[in-house]
Amino acid sequence: MTHATATTLSGQPLGISHKSSPSEAMFDEFEAANKPAFIGYLPYGFPNPDYSLKAFRTMVEHGVDAVEIGLPYSDPVMDGSVIQAASQIAIDNGEKIADVFRAVETVANAGGVPLVMSYWNLIYHYGVERFARDFENAGGAGLITPDLIPDEAGEWIEASDRHGLDRIFLVSPDSTDSRLKVVSDNARGFVYAAARMGVTGERSTIDASPEELVARTRNAGAKNVCVGIGVSTAEQGARVGSYADGVIVGSALVHTMLDESGKNAVDEATGLKALAVKAEELADGIHNARSAK
């Protein structure tokens, strides 16, 4: 896939940014301390835009190192029931993609590394160059694209290079070695290793396949590999953190802000308190994963 080089009004190429990656800087710092990083996910606008900004700040203040800000989507093929419910609440309460940059700024100002997770259709319709520019200006670090593969990402690769943004692609246990190499060669920041095939969600157990996948992805050339999908307890976080560069938790954090029916958000005070407790519990398990080694 080839794309014309973007130019300024004067006809000069926009070039490539030489900014360092905030994600890689974070992982370098954690590697020096022999610790994995804790990446927490929450959809922007859940339960409503202002409440979600407080939630993102709460996550960083209670141990989350990088925040994966989800862009709610009406057809979230990768997301399980908990995240689907939260995304629908966000959409119903007026979430807009143009407002997500407030969340990016909130995370950056709180001291966390701001990431955005989005299905590609949303970015494409917003405008790839426009999104990259607005994301960079808000202090964003990188974009996680679960349904975009490097082979079809030419426009995003160019835009992210121009604006110094990380490209985070996904791999799974059934990815071939050649696929892992393609992803590793095109990724910037880290590679997202899905612990298992299927949708997101909390699990009572995690098998050995993620550890094998992390090793294979590193052998394919990836510098940093983070594991997500299914991690919901401090014990699981510690197990994954013993071998992964970062541990990604989503549903377990989102769940703290939903009522028992799983369809409605709890009030702000209750939700933020529960979120803080869960974030601290997970951070303790993840950050101390290698302390006994």
C-alpha positions as CSV (number, residue, x, y, z in Angstrom):
1,M,0.0,0.0,0.0
2,T,1.5,3.4,-1.0
3,H,0.4,6.8,0.0
4,A,1.4,10.2,-1.2
5,T,3.7,12.1,1.2
6,A,1.7,14.8,3.0
7,T,2.9,18.3,2.4
8,T,2.5,21.8,3.9
9,L,0.9,24.7,2.0
10,S,4.4,25.6,0.8
11,G,4.8,22.2,-0.7
12,Q,7.5,21.0,1.7
13,P,7.1,17.5,3.2
14,L,5.8,17.5,6.8
15,G,8.6,15.1,7.7
16,I,9.0,12.7,10.6
17,S,8.8,13.7,14.3
18,H,11.9,12.9,16.3
19,K,10.1,13.1,19.6
20,S,10.9,10.2,21.9
21,S,8.0,7.8,22.9
22,P,6.5,8.5,26.3
23,S,5.5,4.8,26.4
24,E,9.0,3.6,25.8
25,A,10.4,6.0,28.4
26,M,7.9,4.6,30.9
27,F,8.9,1.0,30.1
28,D,12.6,1.9,30.3
29,E,12.0,3.3,33.8
30,F,10.1,0.2,35.0
31,E,12.6,-2.2,33.4
32,A,15.4,-0.4,35.4
33,A,13.4,-1.1,38.6
34,N,12.5,-4.6,37.5
35,K,8.8,-3.9,37.5
36,P,6.0,-4.2,35.0
37,A,3.8,-1.3,34.2
38,F,0.0,-1.1,35.0
39,I,-2.1,0.0,32.1
40,G,-5.8,0.6,32.9
41,Y,-8.7,0.9,30.5
42,L,-11.9,2.9,30.8
43,P,-14.2,4.2,28.1
44,Y,-14.3,7.9,27.7
45,G,-17.7,9.4,28.6
46,F,-18.7,6.6,31.0
47,P,-20.9,7.2,32.8
48,N,-20.8,10.8,31.5
49,P,-18.0,12.9,30.2
50,D,-17.3,14.9,33.4
51,Y,-17.5,11.8,35.6
52,S,-15.2,9.9,33.3
53,L,-12.5,12.7,33.6
54,K,-12.6,12.3,37.4
55,A,-12.3,8.5,36.9
56,F,-9.2,8.8,34.7
57,R,-7.6,11.1,37.2
58,T,-8.5,8.7,40.0
59,M,-6.9,5.8,38.2
60,V,-3.6,7.6,37.8
61,E,-3.7,8.8,41.5
62,H,-4.2,5.2,42.7
63,G,-1.5,3.4,40.8
64,V,-2.3,3.2,37.1
65,D,0.8,4.1,35.0
66,A,-0.7,4.4,31.5
67,V,-4.4,4.9,30.8
68,E,-6.1,3.3,27.9
69,I,-8.9,5.7,27.0
70,G,-11.5,3.8,25.1
71,L,-13.6,5.5,22.3
72,P,-17.1,4.0,22.7
73,Y,-18.3,2.3,19.5
74,S,-21.8,1.1,18.6
75,D,-20.5,-2.3,17.3
76,P,-17.6,-3.2,19.6
77,V,-16.7,-6.7,18.2
78,M,-13.8,-7.2,20.6
79,D,-15.5,-6.1,23.8
80,G,-17.3,-8.2,26.3
81,S,-20.6,-7.4,28.0
82,V,-19.1,-5.2,30.8
83,I,-17.4,-2.8,28.4
84,Q,-20.2,-3.0,25.9
85,A,-22.6,-1.8,28.6
86,A,-20.3,1.0,29.7
87,S,-19.8,2.1,26.1
88,Q,-23.5,2.2,25.5
89,I,-24.0,4.3,28.6
90,A,-21.3,6.7,27.3
91,I,-22.9,7.0,23.9
92,D,-26.4,7.6,25.4
93,N,-24.9,10.3,27.7
94,G,-23.5,12.3,24.8
95,E,-19.9,11.1,24.4
96,K,-18.3,12.6,21.3
97,I,-14.9,11.7,19.7
98,A,-13.9,15.4,19.5
99,D,-14.2,15.6,23.3
100,V,-11.9,12.7,24.1
101,F,-8.9,15.0,23.9
102,R,-10.1,16.5,27.2
103,A,-9.5,13.0,28.7
104,V,-6.0,12.8,27.1
105,E,-5.1,16.1,28.7
106,T,-6.5,15.0,32.1
107,V,-4.4,11.9,32.1
108,A,-1.3,13.7,31.0
109,N,-1.8,16.5,33.6
110,A,-2.2,13.8,36.3
111,G,1.1,12.3,35.4
112,G,0.0,9.2,33.5
113,V,0.8,8.1,29.9
114,P,-2.4,8.8,27.8
115,L,-3.3,6.1,25.3
116,V,-6.4,5.8,23.2
117,M,-8.0,2.6,22.2
118,S,-10.3,2.8,19.2
119,Y,-11.8,0.9,16.3
120,W,-10.4,2.2,13.1
121,N,-13.7,3.3,11.6
122,L,-13.9,6.1,14.2
123,I,-10.5,7.4,13.4
124,Y,-11.0,7.2,9.7
125,H,-14.2,9.2,9.8
126,Y,-12.7,11.8,12.1
127,G,-9.8,12.2,9.7
128,V,-6.5,10.4,10.3
129,E,-4.2,13.4,10.0
130,R,-6.7,15.5,12.0
131,F,-6.8,12.9,14.8
132,A,-3.1,12.6,14.9
133,R,-2.6,16.4,15.1
134,D,-5.3,16.8,17.8
135,F,-4.0,13.8,19.8
136,E,-0.4,15.1,19.8
137,N,-1.6,18.6,20.8
138,A,-3.5,17.2,23.8
139,G,-0.4,15.3,25.0
140,G,-1.3,11.9,23.7
141,A,1.2,9.1,23.6
142,G,-0.2,6.4,21.4
143,L,-3.1,4.7,19.7
144,I,-4.2,1.1,20.2
145,T,-6.0,-0.2,17.1
146,P,-7.6,-3.7,17.7
147,D,-9.0,-4.0,14.2
148,L,-6.2,-2.4,12.2
149,I,-3.3,-4.6,11.0
150,P,0.0,-3.0,9.9
151,D,-0.5,-4.2,6.3
152,E,-3.6,-1.9,6.0
153,A,-2.2,0.9,8.2
154,G,-0.2,2.9,5.7
155,E,-2.0,6.2,6.4
156,W,-1.8,5.8,10.1
157,I,1.9,4.8,10.0
158,E,2.7,8.0,8.1
159,A,0.5,10.2,10.4
160,S,1.9,8.7,13.6
161,D,5.5,9.2,12.3
162,R,4.8,12.8,11.5
163,H,3.3,13.5,15.0
164,G,5.5,11.2,17.1
165,L,2.7,8.9,18.2
166,D,3.0,5.3,19.3
167,R,1.4,2.6,17.1
168,I,0.1,-0.3,19.2
169,F,-1.1,-3.3,17.2
170,L,-2.5,-6.6,18.6
171,V,-1.3,-10.1,18.5
172,S,-2.9,-13.3,19.8
173,P,-1.9,-16.9,20.6
174,D,-2.8,-18.0,17.1
175,S,-0.6,-15.4,15.4
176,T,2.1,-16.9,13.2
177,D,5.8,-16.1,13.7
178,S,5.7,-14.2,10.4
179,R,2.7,-12.1,11.6
180,L,4.5,-11.4,14.9
181,K,7.5,-10.1,13.0
182,V,5.3,-7.8,10.8
183,V,3.6,-6.4,13.9
184,S,6.9,-6.0,15.8
185,D,8.6,-4.2,12.9
186,N,5.7,-1.7,12.6
187,A,4.8,-1.2,16.2
188,R,6.1,1.8,18.3
189,G,5.7,1.9,22.1
190,F,4.7,-1.7,22.7
191,V,2.8,-4.7,21.3
192,Y,-0.5,-5.6,22.8
193,A,-0.6,-9.4,23.4
194,A,-4.2,-10.7,23.8
195,A,-4.1,-13.3,26.5
196,R,-6.6,-15.5,24.6
197,M,-8.8,-15.4,21.6
198,G,-12.2,-13.8,22.0
199,V,-13.7,-10.8,23.6
200,T,-12.6,-8.9,26.7
201,G,-13.9,-9.7,30.2
202,E,-13.0,-10.9,33.6
203,R,-11.7,-14.5,34.1
204,S,-11.2,-16.6,37.1
205,T,-8.0,-18.2,35.6
206,I,-5.4,-17.4,33.0
207,D,-3.5,-20.2,31.2
208,A,0.1,-20.3,30.1
209,S,-0.5,-19.2,26.5
210,P,0.1,-15.5,27.1
211,E,3.6,-16.2,28.5
212,E,4.4,-18.2,25.4
213,L,3.0,-15.4,23.2
214,V,5.1,-12.8,25.0
215,A,8.3,-14.8,24.4
216,R,7.4,-15.4,20.8
217,T,6.7,-11.7,20.2
218,R,10.0,-10.7,21.8
219,N,11.8,-13.2,19.6
220,A,10.1,-11.5,16.6
221,G,11.8,-8.3,17.6
222,A,9.3,-6.5,19.9
223,K,11.0,-4.5,22.7
224,N,8.0,-4.1,24.9
225,V,5.1,-6.6,25.1
226,C,2.0,-6.0,27.3
227,V,-0.7,-8.6,28.1
228,G,-4.4,-7.8,28.3
229,I,-7.8,-9.5,28.1
230,G,-8.9,-11.5,31.2
231,V,-6.8,-10.0,34.0
232,S,-9.1,-9.1,36.8
233,T,-7.4,-9.7,40.1
234,A,-4.1,-8.7,41.8
235,E,-3.0,-12.3,41.8
236,Q,-3.5,-12.6,38.0
237,G,-1.8,-9.3,37.5
238,A,1.2,-10.5,39.5
239,R,1.4,-13.7,37.5
240,V,1.3,-11.9,34.1
241,G,3.6,-9.1,35.4
242,S,6.2,-11.7,36.2
243,Y,7.0,-12.0,32.5
244,A,5.2,-9.2,30.6
245,D,6.5,-5.6,30.4
246,G,3.0,-4.3,31.2
247,V,-0.4,-5.6,32.4
248,I,-3.6,-4.3,30.9
249,V,-6.8,-4.3,32.9
250,G,-10.1,-3.2,31.6
251,S,-13.3,-5.0,32.5
252,A,-12.4,-5.3,36.2
253,L,-12.0,-1.5,36.5
254,V,-15.1,-0.7,34.5
255,H,-17.1,-3.2,36.6
256,T,-16.5,-1.2,39.8
257,M,-18.6,1.6,38.3
258,L,-21.6,-0.5,37.4
259,D,-24.4,-1.6,39.6
260,E,-25.3,-5.3,40.3
261,S,-27.4,-5.5,37.1
262,G,-24.3,-4.6,35.1
263,K,-26.4,-2.2,33.0
264,N,-26.4,1.0,35.0
265,A,-23.7,3.2,36.5
266,V,-23.5,3.8,40.2
267,D,-23.4,7.3,41.6
268,E,-20.2,9.3,41.3
269,A,-18.9,9.1,44.9
270,T,-19.5,5.3,45.1
271,G,-18.0,4.7,41.7
272,L,-14.8,6.7,42.2
273,K,-14.2,5.1,45.6
274,A,-14.6,1.6,44.3
275,L,-12.4,2.4,41.3
276,A,-9.7,3.7,43.6
277,V,-9.8,0.6,45.7
278,K,-9.6,-1.7,42.8
279,A,-6.8,0.3,41.1
280,E,-4.7,0.2,44.2
281,E,-5.3,-3.6,44.7
282,L,-4.2,-4.3,41.1
283,A,-1.3,-1.9,41.2
284,D,0.0,-3.6,44.3
285,G,-0.1,-7.0,42.7
286,I,1.3,-5.9,39.4
287,H,4.1,-3.6,40.6
288,N,5.3,-6.2,43.1
289,A,5.1,-9.1,40.7
290,R,8.9,-9.7,40.6
291,S,9.8,-8.5,44.1
292,A,10.3,-12.0,45.4
293,K,12.6,-13.0,42.5
